[in-house]
Amino acid sequence: MIEEPGRLRIVVAVMSVAGALSAVSPARAATSPVRAAHVTIGVLAFRSKPQTELAWRPLAEALDASVPGCTFEIAALSYPELDWAVVTKTVDLVITNPGHYVAIKSREPMSSVLATVVEAGPDGSVSGMGGTIIVRSDRPDLVKLADLVRGARIAAVGPDSLGGYQAQVYEMVKSGLVPPDARRIRFTGMPHDQVMELVLAGDADAGFLRAGLIERMAREGRLDRRRITVLNPKRTPEFPYAASTRLYPGWPVVALSHLDETLARRVAAALLLLDRAAPPPRGAAYSRFTIPADYGQVEAVLRELRFAPFDGPPSFHLDDVARRYRKPLTALAVAVAAIVVLSLFLASSHRRLRIAHDGRMEVVAQLRATLQEVKTLKGLLPICMHCHKIRSDEGYWHRIDQYITDRTEAIVTHALCPACAEEHYSVTISDVPDDGEPGPEGGPGSTSS
C-alpha cells in the first residue's frame, strides 16, 4: 500500500499519461514490441553547447538505467539545427522552449507532450519560466519600458525565443506600447550570453534574456550584477530569478511521431518517477519532471503577436464561420426572414392602399364633375326670349329639355299647359293640382271640348 501522497500523485500521473498515449493508436501499441533502441534527445542550447550537454547528460544516464534495453544520447542544438533535426527525424525526443514547440508542432507531426521540465534553481525547483530586460546601470535614460520605444538598440537571441524575445514584446504590448521596430533589434543567435556581452560592451542599449541567466553568470563569476539594471521587475515568491515578464509553463519533453508508442509510454513513466529513482546531481539542468502543462497560454501569446506559426494569413472556410459564429448567424437569419416577411406585408398593404386611393380619386373626380354641373344649373342660364333655347358655356344653343336632360338626372316629358292648349288647339285644360298628380276623369287636369 502506498502511503506517501506525493508518490501516489506521481503514480496516478504516470497511469494517466500512459493511458493517453495508448489511446492514440491502441492497435499499433498492442502489436508493437519494444526492441532495443538508441534514442536521441534534441535539446535547445540556450547556453553554449558544451554547457548544455553537460547539464543534460544526467538525464540520458538516468533514462539508461530506468528504461532497460534502450540507450539515450543528448544532442545540444541551436534553433535552425533543431528544426532540421525534427524534419529529418535525426532526433526522437525534443526538449525546447514552449514558443518553439508551438511553432514546430504546426509544421511537423508530433506526438503528445510526455512531461514538462521543472528547472533546477539555486535553492530548489523552479516552476515556470520568464524573460528579463536588462540595461547597463550607467544609463539613467533607460528606467522603464516606455524608454525602449525611443530609438533604443535592442539585442535578443531570435524571434523564436519565448524567454529571450517573445515574452518581452508581449509585455510591452500589454503595457500599451508599440513593439520595438525590427530595424532596431539585433538577433545574436544562441547562446543568450552574447546578448549580455553586447549590452555590457555598449553595442546594445537593452537586452532581452531568458530569466535565470543573470544569476547563472553571476555564480560563474562572469558578471558583476552591479553593472546591470532590470527593467519592469516582477517579483514572484516561487520564482527566484529576476524577471521582467509574466511567467509561462516550463519546457516540454515531446516525442516525435516516428518514436515507438510503447517506448514513448515507458519514457514518460520514467520521467515522472525520475526524481524518486535517481535524484539529479548538482549542476543538472532539471530538478524533476511533472505532468504535461497546458501550453494554450503560449499559443495565445504567439497568436496575438502574430509570431510564427501565426504570422501568415489563416486559412479561412465558410465552415469555420458557421462554427465560430453560429449563434450570431442564426439571429441574423431570423432577422432577415422577419424583414422579408415584413417587406412582403408592407408591399401588399401598399398595393391595397394604392387601389383604394385610386378608387377614391375616381369618386372624387365624379363628385367634382357633378358639383360643377350643379353649380352650372344654379348659376345664370341665358335663355332666348323667343325660342327659349339655353346657351351652354361653350356657346351652343340647346333646347331647354335637352339641356336639362344632359346635365341632371331629371327625365323631361312633354305636355300642354292650359293656355297653349286653348290657343293652339282650341282645347280647354283644367289646371294641374298642386301635388302634381293628374285629377280623376272629368276632374282637374282633364280636358273638355
Contacts in CASP RR format, 6 or more apart in sequence:
PFRMAT RR
TARGET T0000
AUTHOR 0000-0000-0000
METHOD contacts of the structure
MODEL  1
MIEEPGRLRIVVAVMSVAGALSAVSPARAATSPVRAAHVTIGVLAFRSKP
QTELAWRPLAEALDASVPGCTFEIAALSYPELDWAVVTKTVDLVITNPGH
YVAIKSREPMSSVLATVVEAGPDGSVSGMGGTIIVRSDRPDLVKLADLVR
GARIAAVGPDSLGGYQAQVYEMVKSGLVPPDARRIRFTGMPHDQVMELVL
AGDADAGFLRAGLIERMAREGRLDRRRITVLNPKRTPEFPYAASTRLYPG
WPVVALSHLDETLARRVAAALLLLDRAAPPPRGAAYSRFTIPADYGQVEA
VLRELRFAPFDGPPSFHLDDVARRYRKPLTALAVAVAAIVVLSLFLASSH
RRLRIAHDGRMEVVAQLRATLQEVKTLKGLLPICMHCHKIRSDEGYWHRI
DQYITDRTEAIVTHALCPACAEEHYSVTISDVPDDGEPGPEGGPGSTSS
2 8 0 8 1.000
2 11 0 8 1.000
7 276 0 8 1.000
10 272 0 8 1.000
10 273 0 8 1.000
10 276 0 8 1.000
13 272 0 8 1.000
13 290 0 8 1.000
13 291 0 8 1.000
14 268 0 8 1.000
14 269 0 8 1.000
14 272 0 8 1.000
14 273 0 8 1.000
16 291 0 8 1.000
17 112 0 8 1.000
17 114 0 8 1.000
17 115 0 8 1.000
17 265 0 8 1.000
17 268 0 8 1.000
17 269 0 8 1.000
17 272 0 8 1.000
17 291 0 8 1.000
17 292 0 8 1.000
18 265 0 8 1.000
18 268 0 8 1.000
18 269 0 8 1.000
19 265 0 8 1.000
20 112 0 8 1.000
21 29 0 8 1.000
21 111 0 8 1.000
21 112 0 8 1.000
21 114 0 8 1.000
21 261 0 8 1.000
21 264 0 8 1.000
21 265 0 8 1.000
21 268 0 8 1.000
22 29 0 8 1.000
22 261 0 8 1.000
22 265 0 8 1.000
24 111 0 8 1.000
24 112 0 8 1.000
24 261 0 8 1.000
25 261 0 8 1.000
28 261 0 8 1.000
29 261 0 8 1.000
29 262 0 8 1.000
29 265 0 8 1.000
32 260 0 8 1.000
32 261 0 8 1.000
32 262 0 8 1.000
33 262 0 8 1.000
34 69 0 8 1.000
34 260 0 8 1.000
34 262 0 8 1.000
34 263 0 8 1.000
34 266 0 8 1.000
35 260 0 8 1.000
36 69 0 8 1.000
36 70 0 8 1.000
37 69 0 8 1.000
37 70 0 8 1.000
37 71 0 8 1.000
37 260 0 8 1.000
37 263 0 8 1.000
38 70 0 8 1.000
38 71 0 8 1.000
38 72 0 8 1.000
38 73 0 8 1.000
39 63 0 8 1.000
39 70 0 8 1.000
39 71 0 8 1.000
39 72 0 8 1.000
39 73 0 8 1.000
39 92 0 8 1.000
39 93 0 8 1.000
39 259 0 8 1.000
39 263 0 8 1.000
39 267 0 8 1.000
40 72 0 8 1.000
40 73 0 8 1.000
40 75 0 8 1.000
40 90 0 8 1.000
40 91 0 8 1.000
40 92 0 8 1.000
40 93 0 8 1.000
41 56 0 8 1.000
41 59 0 8 1.000
41 60 0 8 1.000
41 72 0 8 1.000
41 73 0 8 1.000
41 74 0 8 1.000
41 75 0 8 1.000
41 91 0 8 1.000
41 92 0 8 1.000
41 93 0 8 1.000
41 94 0 8 1.000
41 95 0 8 1.000
42 74 0 8 1.000
42 75 0 8 1.000
42 76 0 8 1.000
42 77 0 8 1.000
42 82 0 8 1.000
42 85 0 8 1.000
42 91 0 8 1.000
42 93 0 8 1.000
42 94 0 8 1.000
42 95 0 8 1.000
42 96 0 8 1.000
43 52 0 8 1.000
43 53 0 8 1.000
43 56 0 8 1.000
43 74 0 8 1.000
43 75 0 8 1.000
43 76 0 8 1.000
43 77 0 8 1.000
43 95 0 8 1.000
43 96 0 8 1.000
44 77 0 8 1.000
44 78 0 8 1.000
44 79 0 8 1.000
44 82 0 8 1.000
44 95 0 8 1.000
44 96 0 8 1.000
44 97 0 8 1.000
44 100 0 8 1.000
44 190 0 8 1.000
44 251 0 8 1.000
45 51 0 8 1.000
45 52 0 8 1.000
45 76 0 8 1.000
45 77 0 8 1.000
45 78 0 8 1.000
45 190 0 8 1.000
45 191 0 8 1.000
46 52 0 8 1.000
46 97 0 8 1.000
46 157 0 8 1.000
46 161 0 8 1.000
46 190 0 8 1.000
46 191 0 8 1.000
46 192 0 8 1.000
46 210 0 8 1.000
46 213 0 8 1.000
47 55 0 8 1.000
47 190 0 8 1.000
47 191 0 8 1.000
47 192 0 8 1.000
47 193 0 8 1.000
47 213 0 8 1.000
47 216 0 8 1.000
48 191 0 8 1.000
48 193 0 8 1.000
49 76 0 8 1.000
49 77 0 8 1.000
50 76 0 8 1.000
51 191 0 8 1.000
52 74 0 8 1.000
52 76 0 8 1.000
52 285 0 8 1.000
53 74 0 8 1.000
53 76 0 8 1.000
55 283 0 8 1.000
55 284 0 8 1.000
55 285 0 8 1.000
56 74 0 8 1.000
56 76 0 8 1.000
56 95 0 8 1.000
56 284 0 8 1.000
56 285 0 8 1.000
56 286 0 8 1.000
57 74 0 8 1.000
58 280 0 8 1.000
58 281 0 8 1.000
58 284 0 8 1.000
59 72 0 8 1.000
59 74 0 8 1.000
59 274 0 8 1.000
59 280 0 8 1.000
59 284 0 8 1.000
59 285 0 8 1.000
59 286 0 8 1.000
60 72 0 8 1.000
60 73 0 8 1.000
60 74 0 8 1.000
61 72 0 8 1.000
62 270 0 8 1.000
62 274 0 8 1.000
62 277 0 8 1.000
62 278 0 8 1.000
62 280 0 8 1.000
63 70 0 8 1.000
63 72 0 8 1.000
63 267 0 8 1.000
63 270 0 8 1.000
63 271 0 8 1.000
63 274 0 8 1.000
64 70 0 8 1.000
64 71 0 8 1.000
64 72 0 8 1.000
65 277 0 8 1.000
65 278 0 8 1.000
66 270 0 8 1.000
66 273 0 8 1.000
66 274 0 8 1.000
66 277 0 8 1.000
66 278 0 8 1.000
67 263 0 8 1.000
67 266 0 8 1.000
67 267 0 8 1.000
67 270 0 8 1.000
70 263 0 8 1.000
75 85 0 8 1.000
75 91 0 8 1.000
77 85 0 8 1.000
77 91 0 8 1.000
78 189 0 8 1.000
78 190 0 8 1.000
79 100 0 8 1.000
79 158 0 8 1.000
79 160 0 8 1.000
79 161 0 8 1.000
79 189 0 8 1.000
79 190 0 8 1.000
82 91 0 8 1.000
82 94 0 8 1.000
82 96 0 8 1.000
82 100 0 8 1.000
82 104 0 8 1.000
83 104 0 8 1.000
84 90 0 8 1.000
85 91 0 8 1.000
86 94 0 8 1.000
86 104 0 8 1.000
86 108 0 8 1.000
86 256 0 8 1.000
87 108 0 8 1.000
89 256 0 8 1.000
89 258 0 8 1.000
91 256 0 8 1.000
92 255 0 8 1.000
92 256 0 8 1.000
92 258 0 8 1.000
92 259 0 8 1.000
93 114 0 8 1.000
93 253 0 8 1.000
93 254 0 8 1.000
93 255 0 8 1.000
93 256 0 8 1.000
93 259 0 8 1.000
93 267 0 8 1.000
94 101 0 8 1.000
94 104 0 8 1.000
94 110 0 8 1.000
94 253 0 8 1.000
94 254 0 8 1.000
94 256 0 8 1.000
95 117 0 8 1.000
95 251 0 8 1.000
95 252 0 8 1.000
95 253 0 8 1.000
95 254 0 8 1.000
96 104 0 8 1.000
96 251 0 8 1.000
96 252 0 8 1.000
96 254 0 8 1.000
97 129 0 8 1.000
97 161 0 8 1.000
97 162 0 8 1.000
97 163 0 8 1.000
97 251 0 8 1.000
98 129 0 8 1.000
98 162 0 8 1.000
98 248 0 8 1.000
98 249 0 8 1.000
98 250 0 8 1.000
98 251 0 8 1.000
98 252 0 8 1.000
98 295 0 8 1.000
98 298 0 8 1.000
99 160 0 8 1.000
99 162 0 8 1.000
99 166 0 8 1.000
99 295 0 8 1.000
99 298 0 8 1.000
99 302 0 8 1.000
100 160 0 8 1.000
100 161 0 8 1.000
100 162 0 8 1.000
101 113 0 8 1.000
101 251 0 8 1.000
101 252 0 8 1.000
101 254 0 8 1.000
101 295 0 8 1.000
101 298 0 8 1.000
102 295 0 8 1.000
102 298 0 8 1.000
102 299 0 8 1.000
102 302 0 8 1.000
102 309 0 8 1.000
103 160 0 8 1.000
103 302 0 8 1.000
103 307 0 8 1.000
103 308 0 8 1.000
103 309 0 8 1.000
104 110 0 8 1.000
105 254 0 8 1.000
106 309 0 8 1.000
107 309 0 8 1.000
108 256 0 8 1.000
108 257 0 8 1.000
109 256 0 8 1.000
109 257 0 8 1.000
110 254 0 8 1.000
110 255 0 8 1.000
110 256 0 8 1.000
110 257 0 8 1.000
111 254 0 8 1.000
111 255 0 8 1.000
111 256 0 8 1.000
111 257 0 8 1.000
111 259 0 8 1.000
111 261 0 8 1.000
111 264 0 8 1.000
112 254 0 8 1.000
112 255 0 8 1.000
112 292 0 8 1.000
113 252 0 8 1.000
113 253 0 8 1.000
113 254 0 8 1.000
113 292 0 8 1.000
113 293 0 8 1.000
113 295 0 8 1.000
114 252 0 8 1.000
114 253 0 8 1.000
114 254 0 8 1.000
114 255 0 8 1.000
114 264 0 8 1.000
114 267 0 8 1.000
114 268 0 8 1.000
114 271 0 8 1.000
114 292 0 8 1.000
115 252 0 8 1.000
115 253 0 8 1.000
115 268 0 8 1.000
115 271 0 8 1.000
115 272 0 8 1.000
115 289 0 8 1.000
115 290 0 8 1.000
115 291 0 8 1.000
115 292 0 8 1.000
116 249 0 8 1.000
116 250 0 8 1.000
116 251 0 8 1.000
116 252 0 8 1.000
116 253 0 8 1.000
116 289 0 8 1.000
116 290 0 8 1.000
116 291 0 8 1.000
116 292 0 8 1.000
116 293 0 8 1.000
117 250 0 8 1.000
117 251 0 8 1.000
117 252 0 8 1.000
117 253 0 8 1.000
117 285 0 8 1.000
117 286 0 8 1.000
117 289 0 8 1.000
118 125 0 8 1.000
118 126 0 8 1.000
118 127 0 8 1.000
118 250 0 8 1.000
118 286 0 8 1.000
118 287 0 8 1.000
118 288 0 8 1.000
118 289 0 8 1.000
118 290 0 8 1.000
119 125 0 8 1.000
119 126 0 8 1.000
119 127 0 8 1.000
119 128 0 8 1.000
119 129 0 8 1.000
119 250 0 8 1.000
119 251 0 8 1.000
119 285 0 8 1.000
119 286 0 8 1.000
119 287 0 8 1.000
120 126 0 8 1.000
120 280 0 8 1.000
120 283 0 8 1.000
120 284 0 8 1.000
120 285 0 8 1.000
120 286 0 8 1.000
120 287 0 8 1.000
121 240 0 8 1.000
121 287 0 8 1.000
122 215 0 8 1.000
122 219 0 8 1.000
122 240 0 8 1.000
123 240 0 8 1.000
124 287 0 8 1.000
125 287 0 8 1.000
125 288 0 8 1.000
126 238 0 8 1.000
126 239 0 8 1.000
126 240 0 8 1.000
126 241 0 8 1.000
126 287 0 8 1.000
127 238 0 8 1.000
127 239 0 8 1.000
127 250 0 8 1.000
128 239 0 8 1.000
128 247 0 8 1.000
128 248 0 8 1.000
128 249 0 8 1.000
128 250 0 8 1.000
129 162 0 8 1.000
129 163 0 8 1.000
129 210 0 8 1.000
129 211 0 8 1.000
129 247 0 8 1.000
129 248 0 8 1.000
129 249 0 8 1.000
129 250 0 8 1.000
129 251 0 8 1.000
130 162 0 8 1.000
130 163 0 8 1.000
130 167 0 8 1.000
130 210 0 8 1.000
130 211 0 8 1.000
130 239 0 8 1.000
130 241 0 8 1.000
130 243 0 8 1.000
130 245 0 8 1.000
130 246 0 8 1.000
130 247 0 8 1.000
130 248 0 8 1.000
131 163 0 8 1.000
131 164 0 8 1.000
131 167 0 8 1.000
131 168 0 8 1.000
131 208 0 8 1.000
131 209 0 8 1.000
131 210 0 8 1.000
131 211 0 8 1.000
131 243 0 8 1.000
131 244 0 8 1.000
131 245 0 8 1.000
132 208 0 8 1.000
132 209 0 8 1.000
132 210 0 8 1.000
132 211 0 8 1.000
132 212 0 8 1.000
132 213 0 8 1.000
132 214 0 8 1.000
132 230 0 8 1.000
132 241 0 8 1.000
132 242 0 8 1.000
132 243 0 8 1.000
132 244 0 8 1.000
132 245 0 8 1.000
133 145 0 8 1.000
133 148 0 8 1.000
133 168 0 8 1.000
133 171 0 8 1.000
133 206 0 8 1.000
133 207 0 8 1.000
133 208 0 8 1.000
133 209 0 8 1.000
133 230 0 8 1.000
133 231 0 8 1.000
133 232 0 8 1.000
133 244 0 8 1.000
134 196 0 8 1.000
134 199 0 8 1.000
134 206 0 8 1.000
134 207 0 8 1.000
134 209 0 8 1.000
134 214 0 8 1.000
134 228 0 8 1.000
134 229 0 8 1.000
134 230 0 8 1.000
134 231 0 8 1.000
135 142 0 8 1.000
135 199 0 8 1.000
135 205 0 8 1.000
135 206 0 8 1.000
135 207 0 8 1.000
135 228 0 8 1.000
135 229 0 8 1.000
135 231 0 8 1.000
136 199 0 8 1.000
136 200 0 8 1.000
136 202 0 8 1.000
136 227 0 8 1.000
136 228 0 8 1.000
136 229 0 8 1.000
137 226 0 8 1.000
137 227 0 8 1.000
137 228 0 8 1.000
137 229 0 8 1.000
139 205 0 8 1.000
139 229 0 8 1.000
141 147 0 8 1.000
142 148 0 8 1.000
142 152 0 8 1.000
142 205 0 8 1.000
142 206 0 8 1.000
142 229 0 8 1.000
142 231 0 8 1.000
143 229 0 8 1.000
143 231 0 8 1.000
144 231 0 8 1.000
144 232 0 8 1.000
145 171 0 8 1.000
145 172 0 8 1.000
145 175 0 8 1.000
145 177 0 8 1.000
145 231 0 8 1.000
145 232 0 8 1.000
146 175 0 8 1.000
146 177 0 8 1.000
147 231 0 8 1.000
148 154 0 8 1.000
148 172 0 8 1.000
148 177 0 8 1.000
148 180 0 8 1.000
148 205 0 8 1.000
148 206 0 8 1.000
148 231 0 8 1.000
149 172 0 8 1.000
149 177 0 8 1.000
149 178 0 8 1.000
149 180 0 8 1.000
151 181 0 8 1.000
151 184 0 8 1.000
151 205 0 8 1.000
152 180 0 8 1.000
152 184 0 8 1.000
152 205 0 8 1.000
152 206 0 8 1.000
153 184 0 8 1.000
153 186 0 8 1.000
153 203 0 8 1.000
153 204 0 8 1.000
153 205 0 8 1.000
153 206 0 8 1.000
154 180 0 8 1.000
154 184 0 8 1.000
154 185 0 8 1.000
154 186 0 8 1.000
154 204 0 8 1.000
154 205 0 8 1.000
154 206 0 8 1.000
154 207 0 8 1.000
154 208 0 8 1.000
155 185 0 8 1.000
155 186 0 8 1.000
155 188 0 8 1.000
155 194 0 8 1.000
155 195 0 8 1.000
155 198 0 8 1.000
155 199 0 8 1.000
155 203 0 8 1.000
155 204 0 8 1.000
155 206 0 8 1.000
155 207 0 8 1.000
155 208 0 8 1.000
156 164 0 8 1.000
156 165 0 8 1.000
156 168 0 8 1.000
156 185 0 8 1.000
156 186 0 8 1.000
156 187 0 8 1.000
156 188 0 8 1.000
156 195 0 8 1.000
156 207 0 8 1.000
156 208 0 8 1.000
157 164 0 8 1.000
157 165 0 8 1.000
157 187 0 8 1.000
157 188 0 8 1.000
157 189 0 8 1.000
157 190 0 8 1.000
157 191 0 8 1.000
157 192 0 8 1.000
157 194 0 8 1.000
157 195 0 8 1.000
157 208 0 8 1.000
157 210 0 8 1.000
158 164 0 8 1.000
158 165 0 8 1.000
158 187 0 8 1.000
158 188 0 8 1.000
158 189 0 8 1.000
159 165 0 8 1.000
159 166 0 8 1.000
159 187 0 8 1.000
159 307 0 8 1.000
159 308 0 8 1.000
160 166 0 8 1.000
160 308 0 8 1.000
161 208 0 8 1.000
161 210 0 8 1.000
162 248 0 8 1.000
162 298 0 8 1.000
163 208 0 8 1.000
163 209 0 8 1.000
163 210 0 8 1.000
163 211 0 8 1.000
163 245 0 8 1.000
163 248 0 8 1.000
164 192 0 8 1.000
164 195 0 8 1.000
164 208 0 8 1.000
164 209 0 8 1.000
164 210 0 8 1.000
165 208 0 8 1.000
166 301 0 8 1.000
166 302 0 8 1.000
166 305 0 8 1.000
166 307 0 8 1.000
167 245 0 8 1.000
167 246 0 8 1.000
167 248 0 8 1.000
167 301 0 8 1.000
168 208 0 8 1.000
168 244 0 8 1.000
168 245 0 8 1.000
169 179 0 8 1.000
169 180 0 8 1.000
169 305 0 8 1.000
170 245 0 8 1.000
170 301 0 8 1.000
170 304 0 8 1.000
170 305 0 8 1.000
171 232 0 8 1.000
171 244 0 8 1.000
171 245 0 8 1.000
171 246 0 8 1.000
172 178 0 8 1.000
172 179 0 8 1.000
172 180 0 8 1.000
173 179 0 8 1.000
173 304 0 8 1.000
173 305 0 8 1.000
175 232 0 8 1.000
179 305 0 8 1.000
186 198 0 8 1.000
186 204 0 8 1.000
188 194 0 8 1.000
188 195 0 8 1.000
188 198 0 8 1.000
192 209 0 8 1.000
192 210 0 8 1.000
192 213 0 8 1.000
193 213 0 8 1.000
193 217 0 8 1.000
193 222 0 8 1.000
195 204 0 8 1.000
195 207 0 8 1.000
195 208 0 8 1.000
195 209 0 8 1.000
196 207 0 8 1.000
196 209 0 8 1.000
196 213 0 8 1.000
196 214 0 8 1.000
196 217 0 8 1.000
196 223 0 8 1.000
196 228 0 8 1.000
198 204 0 8 1.000
198 207 0 8 1.000
199 205 0 8 1.000
199 206 0 8 1.000
199 207 0 8 1.000
199 228 0 8 1.000
200 227 0 8 1.000
200 228 0 8 1.000
206 231 0 8 1.000
211 239 0 8 1.000
211 241 0 8 1.000
211 242 0 8 1.000
211 243 0 8 1.000
211 244 0 8 1.000
211 245 0 8 1.000
212 241 0 8 1.000
212 242 0 8 1.000
214 223 0 8 1.000
214 225 0 8 1.000
214 228 0 8 1.000
214 230 0 8 1.000
214 241 0 8 1.000
214 242 0 8 1.000
215 240 0 8 1.000
215 241 0 8 1.000
215 242 0 8 1.000
217 223 0 8 1.000
218 224 0 8 1.000
218 225 0 8 1.000
230 242 0 8 1.000
230 243 0 8 1.000
230 244 0 8 1.000
231 244 0 8 1.000
232 244 0 8 1.000
232 245 0 8 1.000
233 242 0 8 1.000
233 243 0 8 1.000
233 244 0 8 1.000
234 243 0 8 1.000
234 244 0 8 1.000
234 245 0 8 1.000
234 246 0 8 1.000
236 243 0 8 1.000
236 247 0 8 1.000
239 247 0 8 1.000
248 297 0 8 1.000
248 298 0 8 1.000
248 301 0 8 1.000
249 293 0 8 1.000
249 294 0 8 1.000
249 295 0 8 1.000
249 297 0 8 1.000
249 298 0 8 1.000
250 293 0 8 1.000
252 292 0 8 1.000
252 293 0 8 1.000
252 295 0 8 1.000
253 271 0 8 1.000
253 289 0 8 1.000
255 264 0 8 1.000
255 267 0 8 1.000
270 277 0 8 1.000
271 289 0 8 1.000
272 289 0 8 1.000
272 290 0 8 1.000
272 291 0 8 1.000
274 280 0 8 1.000
274 288 0 8 1.000
274 289 0 8 1.000
275 287 0 8 1.000
275 288 0 8 1.000
275 289 0 8 1.000
280 286 0 8 1.000
280 287 0 8 1.000
280 288 0 8 1.000
301 307 0 8 1.000
302 308 0 8 1.000
302 309 0 8 1.000
302 310 0 8 1.000
303 310 0 8 1.000
306 312 0 8 1.000
321 329 0 8 1.000
322 329 0 8 1.000
373 407 0 8 1.000
373 408 0 8 1.000
376 393 0 8 1.000
376 407 0 8 1.000
377 407 0 8 1.000
377 408 0 8 1.000
381 390 0 8 1.000
382 390 0 8 1.000
382 391 0 8 1.000
383 389 0 8 1.000
383 390 0 8 1.000
383 391 0 8 1.000
383 400 0 8 1.000
384 390 0 8 1.000
384 391 0 8 1.000
384 397 0 8 1.000
388 400 0 8 1.000
389 397 0 8 1.000
389 398 0 8 1.000
389 399 0 8 1.000
389 400 0 8 1.000
390 397 0 8 1.000
390 398 0 8 1.000
390 399 0 8 1.000
390 400 0 8 1.000
390 403 0 8 1.000
391 397 0 8 1.000
391 398 0 8 1.000
392 398 0 8 1.000
392 403 0 8 1.000
398 406 0 8 1.000
401 412 0 8 1.000
401 414 0 8 1.000
404 410 0 8 1.000
404 412 0 8 1.000
405 411 0 8 1.000
405 412 0 8 1.000
416 425 0 8 1.000
416 427 0 8 1.000
416 429 0 8 1.000
417 429 0 8 1.000
418 428 0 8 1.000
418 429 0 8 1.000
418 430 0 8 1.000
418 431 0 8 1.000
421 427 0 8 1.000
421 428 0 8 1.000
421 429 0 8 1.000
421 447 0 8 1.000
422 428 0 8 1.000
422 429 0 8 1.000
427 447 0 8 1.000
427 449 0 8 1.000
428 447 0 8 1.000
428 448 0 8 1.000
428 449 0 8 1.000
429 445 0 8 1.000
429 446 0 8 1.000
429 447 0 8 1.000
430 443 0 8 1.000
430 444 0 8 1.000
430 445 0 8 1.000
430 446 0 8 1.000
430 447 0 8 1.000
430 448 0 8 1.000
431 444 0 8 1.000
431 445 0 8 1.000
432 438 0 8 1.000
432 444 0 8 1.000
432 445 0 8 1.000
433 439 0 8 1.000
433 444 0 8 1.000
433 445 0 8 1.000
438 445 0 8 1.000
438 446 0 8 1.000
439 445 0 8 1.000
439 446 0 8 1.000
440 446 0 8 1.000
442 448 0 8 1.000
END
